[in-house]
Amino acid sequence: MQFCLASQRIWGDSSTQGSRYVIKHVSSGLKGVSTMDKIKVRKYRDEDEELVKEIFALGISEQVPTSFVHMLKQPLIQVVLMCVFFGLMAVFKSFLLPVLVISMLLVGMRQLVSQSFTKYIDFTLKEDFSRIQESYMEERDSCFWVAESEGRVVALMAYVPSKIYQEFLELKHVSVYRSHRRRGIAKTLCRVAVDFARTKGYQTIVLYTSVVQTDAQKLYEHIGFKKIRQFRRPTLTAKFTNFFLFEYQLKV
């Protein structure tokens, strides 16, 4: 099995531990770049649990600042803040008080965004990542993969049969350490899922990402995924902040 991605070569071999892929990054002669950087992609093992949880939690936490900025860009939020500011100025004839109140509101809004992501992280770690062997490694047509560099796990990806669509495989939890991004690791993990889907006869791969994950959207679209729809979770916060989720699909 062989995949070719830009300036990289990916080889796959079947072993007693399942398929394994090795990405070899060949240097172009740039100063300070190693001549060969190997990234191994393999199936999850129990000893990976803590690093896998850490990578997932960090990846989700990185969305807090961009989600806060997204919130501030919403017309409704801007109108509310402006009304509060000018209303206080008109009543108290003071510039300092409105500034202090708006500052407190912004801090509160930032905290609200942070708490919502923290709750999601805690829920997923408890309900999903605490049973990786049961949920992914032992279930039919499910698997959890990791990528490692120099013996350390730096990325992860999982797939399961879709609960919404028949004959669809759902791609989940694609996340790469910030220090190892832009090396083709996420793309390779996605192609592992594509190869599995084709082998098992699945028609389509489906995944979900958020409005603030622009880098992920670009990656999926570059691979060939098409944006099918956008929707909001049925929560007051999602509606108030106009926080959309996107569904992407790839025909295999």
N, C-alpha and C positions, 0 to 999 in steps of 0.2 A: 504494500500500500504506500502511495507516495503523494504528498501534497506539495505544490510549489506556490510560495507566497512571496512576491516581490524578490528581494535579494536574499531570501532565506530558502533553505531546503529542509523539509520535514520528512523524516523517515519513520515508519511504523513497523513494529515487529510484534508478533504474538509470542507471549511467554506464559509461564505458569501463573503469573499474577495478572494476566489479561494484557490487552493491547498497551503498548507504550510508544510514545512519540518523543523524538529528540529534535529540538530546534537548534541549528547551528548558525549563529550570527557571524558572518565573515566580515572582517574589517576591511574598509576601503582605503586604509593607509592614513587615517586621521590620527593626529597626535593624541595620545592618551587613551586610545581605544584598543581593547585587547583583540588579538588576532582571532580568537575563537571563544564565543560565549555560549555554553550549552544550557538549554532549558529542557528539562525532562518533564513530560506530561504522563501521568500515571493515575491509576485508580486510588481512591481514598483508603487510608489505613487508620486504625484507631489512634495511633500516636500522633496523627495530624490534627486531632480535635481542637486543641487550644489555639494553634496558629490559624486554623480555618475560621474559628470564631472571631479571632482578632482581625483578620483581613476583612471579613464581612462587616463587623461593627465599624471599623475605620472607614470602609467604603461608603456605608450609609451615612455616617456622621459628616462626611465631607459635603453632603448635600444640604446641610443646614444653612451655611451662608448664602448659597445661591437661591435657596428656597425663601429666605428672608428678603433678599433683593427682589425676587419675583413677587412677593407679597406687596412690597412697597410700590411696585410698578402698576398695581391694579388701580383703575380709576376710582372705584368705590373707597378704597383705603385712602387714597390721596384726598378725596373730597371730605371724608370724615376728619382727617388730620387738619386740613385747612379750616374747616368749620370750627373745630375746637380751638385752633390757634387764634383766629380772628374774633371768635366769640368771646374768648377770655380777654383779649386786648380791648374790645369794646366795653366790656363790663368793668374791668379793673383798671383800665387806662395805664397798663404796665406792659413792658416788653419782656421783662425777666420772668414773670409768672408763666405766661404761655410757653416760653422756651423750656422752662423746667417741666411743665406738664407734658408737653410733646416728647421731651426726652424720656420721661418716665413711661409714657405710652409705648415708645419705641423699644425700650428695654423689656417691657412686658410682652410685646409682640414677639421679640426675638426669643424670649424665654418660652413662649407658647410653641413656637416652631421647634425649638430644641427638644421640648418635652414630648411633642408628638413623634419625633424621630426616635427618641430614647425608648418610648413605649413600643414602637414597632420593632426596634432592635431586641429589646427584652423579650417580647412575645415570640419572635422568630427563633431566637437562641433557645428558648425554653421548649417551644412546640415542635421545632423542626431540627435544629442543629444538635439537640441532645439525643436524637435517635437516628443518626445518619445511617448506621448499619441497617436498622430495621426499615427506614423509610426509603432508602435509595439502593443499598447494596444487596438487599434480600428480596426486594419487590420486583415483579416482572417488568422488564423493559425500562428499568430505572437504574441510574448510576450516578456516582459522585466522583468527579475528577479533580486532581490538583496538578499544578505545575510547580516544579522546584528548581531552584538555582543554587548550586554549591551545597546541595543537601538540605536546603531550607525551603519550605513551602512559601510561594510568593503569589499564587493565584488559585482560583477555584471555579468550578462550574458543575452544575447538576442538570439532569433531565429526568422527566417522568411522563407517563402518558397523560395527555390533557384530560381534565375532568369536565371540560365544557364541550370540546369537539371530539368526535370519533375519528380515529385514524390520524390524530395529530399528536406530536410529541412536544411537550412544553420545556423550554430551556429556562433555567432558573439560576439565580445567585452567581452570575458572571461577575467576578471581581478580581482586580489585580492590584498588588501593592503599588503605591504611587511611584516608588523608586524603580519599578520594573515595567512601567507602562511605555507604550510606543515602541515595543520590541516585537510585536506580532503575537504576543502570548494569548490575548483574548481572542484574536482571530483564529488561532490554532485550536483553542478550546471549543470554539463554535463549530469548527470544521470536524472535530471529533464527533460532536453531536449529529452533524449532517451525515457523516459516514455511517453512524449507527442507525439513523433513521432510514437511510436507503437500504441498508442490510436487512432491516426488520420489516420493510415494506410500508413505512409510514408515508403518507402523502405530503404532509406539511409540518414544519416546525413553527411553533408559536411562542412568543415571549412578550413581556410587558415591561415598559420603562416609563419614567416620569417626564414631565415637561421640562424639568431643570437639568436632566441628564443629557445635555446636548452632545457631549463626546460619545456617549454610548449610542445615541441615535445615528451619528455619523458613521460609527463603526458598523452597525447593523445594516445601514443602507448601502455601505460600501461592499459588504459581503453579498448583498442581494435581497435582503429583507424589504418588504413593502409595508408601509404604514396603512393599516386597515381601518382603524377607528380610534377615536379618543373619547374618554369618559371620565367622570368624577366618582370618587367613592361617595356613598350616601352619608356624608358627615357635614356638619355645619361649618367646620373649619375648611374643608375642601371647597365647599360652595362659596364661602366668604372670601377665600384667597384665590379662587379660580384655578385650583391645582388639579391639572389633568393628568391622567395616565394614558399612554399610547399602547395600542396593540399592534405588534409587528408579526408578519407571517412570511415564511420562505417555502416555496414549493421545491420539493426534493425529488 
